[in-house]
């Protein structure tokens, strides 16, 4: 059997907890969570054509890499 691979910061236990959270939610709770996300002014929802998703993910990954590099340069040497 193939070993599962998880994104950085994730493991099997975390996946199980997230699944349990969403599987145990009532429809009303799920709707309230979705509505709260739409009202969160710190996030933006965009409609992106499916064929552009790989390009958008690549751009986000590059930006995150540059941001991490800037943070490392700002960290004082011990």
N, C-alpha and C positions, 0 to 999 in steps of 0.2 A: 504494500500500500504506500502511496506517495505521501510524504510528510507535508503538512499544510504550511504555507508561508504566509506571514502576516506583515502588514505595514509596520514601520517603526513605531514603537510604543504600544503595539497591540499584541495580544497573545490569545490563546484559546479561551481562557477564563473571561477575558474582557468581551470577546465575541459572544460567549454564552450569556453574559449579563445583559448585553445590549439586546440580544434576541429575546430573552426573558422579559425585558422591559416592554418591548413592542408587542410581543405575543399576549401579554397580560392586560394591555390597555383596552379600555372600552372605546367604542366609536366616539363618544363625547370627549373623552380624554385626548384621543388622537386629534380630533378636530381642534380642540383648545390649544394643543401644542403647535399645530400647523398655523393657526391664526396668530399665535404669539410670535412665531417666526416672521410672519409677514409684517408685523408691527415693530419689529426690532430695527431701529434706525441705524444700527451699526453694520447691517448686512444689506446686500442688494441681490435681488433675484433677476435673472436675465433669461430670456428665451434664446437659445443658441441652436442653430440647425445641427442635427446629429453628426453630419459629416465634418463639422468644424470642431467637435469635442476633442479629438486627439491634439489638434493644434492649440486649443485653449489650455488643455492640461499641460502641454509642453511649455507654453509661455508662463503659466503659473509656477511650474517647477523651476524654470530659469530664474524667475523673480525671487522665489523663496531661497534659492541658492545664493543669489547676490545679496539678499538681505542678511543671510547667515554669515556671509563673508564680511560684510560691514560690521556686524556685531562682534565678530572675532577680532577684527582690527581695533575696535574701540575698547576691548577688554584690556585693562592694565596688566602688565607683566608682573608676576609675583616675584 
